[in-house]
Amino acid sequence: MQNQMFEKEKFIQEIKDNVKNLYRKTLEEASQQEVYQAVSQAVKEVIIDQWLATQKTMEKEDPKMVYYMSMEFLMGRALGNNLINLTAYKEVKEALEEIGFDLNVIEDEEPDPALGNGGLGRLAACFMESLSTLGYPAYGCGIRYRYGLFRQKIENGFQVEVPDNWLKDGYPFEMRRPEHTFQVKFGGYVRSEGDPSGKTRFIHEGYQTVRAVPYDMPVVGYNNNMVNALIAWDAEPEEYFELDAFDKGDYKKAVEQENLAKNLVEVLYPNDNHIQGKELRLKQQYFFVSASVQRAVARYKKYHTDLHKLPDKVAIQLNDTHPTVAVAELMRILLDEENMEWDEAWTITTRTCAYTNHTIMSEALEKWPIEIFSRLLPRVYQIIEEINRRFILDIEKKFPGDYNKVKKMAIIFDGQVKMAHLAIAAGCSVNGVARLHTEILKNQELHEFYQMFPEKFNNKTNGITQRRFLYHGNPLLAEWVNKYIGNDWVTNLSHLEKLAVYADDEKAQQEFMNIKYQNKLRLAEYIRKHNGIEINPRSIFDVQVKRLHEYKRQLLNILHVMYLYNKIKEHPEMEFYPRTFIFGAKAAAGYRIAKLTIKLINSVADVINNDASIGGKIKVVFIEDYKVSIAEQIFAASDVSEQISTASKEASGTGNMKFMLNGAVTLGTMDGANVEIVEEVGEENAFIFGMSSQEVIDHEQKRDYDPMQIFNNDQDIRQVLMQLINGMYSRNDPELFRPLYNSLLNTQDTQYADTYFILKDFRSYAEVQSRVEKAYRDEKGWAKMAMLNTAHSGKFTSDRTIQQYVDDIWHLDKIKVETPK
Ligand SMILES: *Cc1c(COP(=O)(O)O)cnc(C)c1O
């Protein structure tokens, strides 16, 4: 324990001083928000000492470091997790109690920095935490969006998006670092001239500039004094007096640059697994990537002279294709600013950069029109053209006479720049995020690339941090685990395996299920307060929380609820174990079908929750504004984890892992990491249904699936579908849900109906759901199954994932930071 700094009396005094200095108030006068700020300042002071100590150690040991580049970091709240990683949570909780405050309430004062959409952004956050905990030097590089992902309000059952002004009260866990400001250039044109040695030099002129100013956010490792930084770039306009002499007095240009800076980091695009082909999005990408690469090179040059050895000290990981322009930016710096030859620059770049693929869905693959790209980034585009020219020569050498291969693999083709192709050509590694996903990449989506570069392809199954999703989110279970097996699991999750021997122990079972019950009470209270719905804490909590997307099939889930409701209405005497179906999901603002699915869930909830005749057997709850802080509480309270994506579509999933860790049983398809979850926990401890990924892929290729046939032959399904369009759930507007009906069953064009095979998998889903009910009635059997899920979840820690990235791709060395005095 390193908690001298949290000596209670001293800490309390510090909070009082902070309240006084920040707000000119006494503790009695301070609001909860003000106390939150005061506590955070006190915690920040401790963090800064460790941060300085980490910097010192890095300067001394000169280790290799990774720059994890990501458009999104879905960090979640910092205060509670910082306290846990400083091993001071309990002490601070007690200190606050002494002065009449509840740490949980104080934590709720922190805005949830929502600088990400869903799984991809949350993965980046888990990775940063694991890097610090494992002692690996790392920078996260991203954007300090002025507004995070929108806040979701439900009005009359519809999603309404409101701005998330997360910075309005000031964010205590960030530091502006103006000394690391860089200039990023947009637009203009490129001119070439020969220099005296006969070499051609490229000169970029007539551009606009933005100043990239970093805010560093500390990422605290668990009990090891290690603090890495997440660099979140803000955009500021160029100071007028810093304009080129040429541009002085160009008032129009000054205003343009001011607007560019203002708009650049305003919003995070709210699309998950879907491209946003907006010019501003490309500007955002280049903005943070250029600043980050410049900072990486500048830091390297501060300590080293020979840039050829950059790959010995720097790894750049591209989290999806969004930051792929980094490869061209690094080439630009090496060629134009460091005067290197193409081949030397290319060798350095390819040894430095690596790419993580996150999806196979075509609508998510990034392509930029040449017109936009070359106008916005003229010099970078030239470099990509040259990369493409040389790459095509390589393709032709590898596949002589096979023009099809060039068509499929070229980086620039058909008027578009294909970012995934650039990332694969220029990276030393291409990884998928679960074993099945990587196999699909190798054998289907990226097969040609795999033939060309088999050595680049590898798998890194995603993971999650147990410090947040068990220790912080489920304190009762964490303490229970400590009681049985000690606390090694905090930094070595495979130790949870030791719980397996208690799976048949009745006392352990009862304790485990009692903790689940306590967590269900906590969530039920949240739902009572926020939704005004009373739910039965003894019912099965059946939960699907994740972004709303057709491939994730929330529609399958709610159609099944409608089906169950029909059954209960038809057979009131039928045995039925009470069930609470809980949903939480944000839909992209422009995604019509997704938003209508939210409305359907809320409409079904209205009808069923208010039907006294079913005796509360089913309740349906839609939790507004799903985000990390409420997610932590939901996982802890769940019995059933709905992971029901169309097989082959979910690259990994990480929600599935958080549920498992908390003792919820997976009800899912053989998709993404579900495959590996089942492998770890055993088929008998999960509920698997539906088509395999190969079956889905085969039907897609043959185009032989006809949902109309199912509609015509299955009465129950037909009944449910008719209820979408007969006003049962939309009395005032029977046509409201017609688009959902059509998406399943468009009779004009069956070819394109039910792309996600909802009707095809429906029977299999209903069947496995009835097995869930039967299994839940067996209390001991269920307790054992739940406990075994926790026990076998060790593989899914992000510590394991990060160690694999380190071993196979980044080759970092751990550093050890001494406790600061
Ligand atoms: C883990 C997490 C996700 C990802 O969930 P999936 O089920 O893997 O899509 C999305 N949002 C939040 C807030 C999360 O914590």
The ligand as an SDF file (V2000), in Angstrom:
LIG
                    3D

 15 15  0  0  0  0  0  0  0  0999 V2000
  -18.3080   -2.5200  -23.9390 C   0  0  0  0  0  0  0  0  0  0  0  0
  -19.1140   -1.3760  -24.4160 C   0  0  0  0  0  0  0  0  0  0  0  0
  -19.5770   -1.3560  -25.7300 C   0  0  0  0  0  0  0  0  0  0  0  0
  -19.3540   -2.4920  -26.6990 C   0  0  0  0  0  0  0  0  0  0  0  0
  -20.4010   -3.4160  -26.5480 O   0  0  0  0  0  0  0  0  0  0  0  0
  -20.6230   -4.5890  -27.6280 P   0  0  0  0  0  0  0  0  0  0  0  0
  -21.7110   -5.4090  -27.0220 O   0  0  0  0  0  0  0  0  0  0  0  0
  -19.3480   -5.3370  -27.7210 O   0  0  0  0  0  0  0  0  0  0  0  0
  -21.0290   -3.9430  -28.8920 O   0  0  0  0  0  0  0  0  0  0  0  0
  -20.3350   -0.2690  -26.1450 C   0  0  0  0  0  0  0  0  0  0  0  0
  -20.6180    0.7520  -25.3100 N   0  0  0  0  0  0  0  0  0  0  0  0
  -20.2010    0.7530  -24.0300 C   0  0  0  0  0  0  0  0  0  0  0  0
  -20.5700    1.8990  -23.1550 C   0  0  0  0  0  0  0  0  0  0  0  0
  -19.4330   -0.2940  -23.5360 C   0  0  0  0  0  0  0  0  0  0  0  0
  -19.0050   -0.2720  -22.2660 O   0  0  0  0  0  0  0  0  0  0  0  0
  1  2  1  0
  2  3  1  0
  2 14  2  0
  3  4  1  0
  3 10  2  0
  4  5  1  0
  5  6  1  0
  6  7  2  0
  6  8  1  0
  6  9  1  0
 10 11  1  0
 11 12  2  0
 12 13  1  0
 12 14  1  0
 14 15  1  0
M  END
$$$$
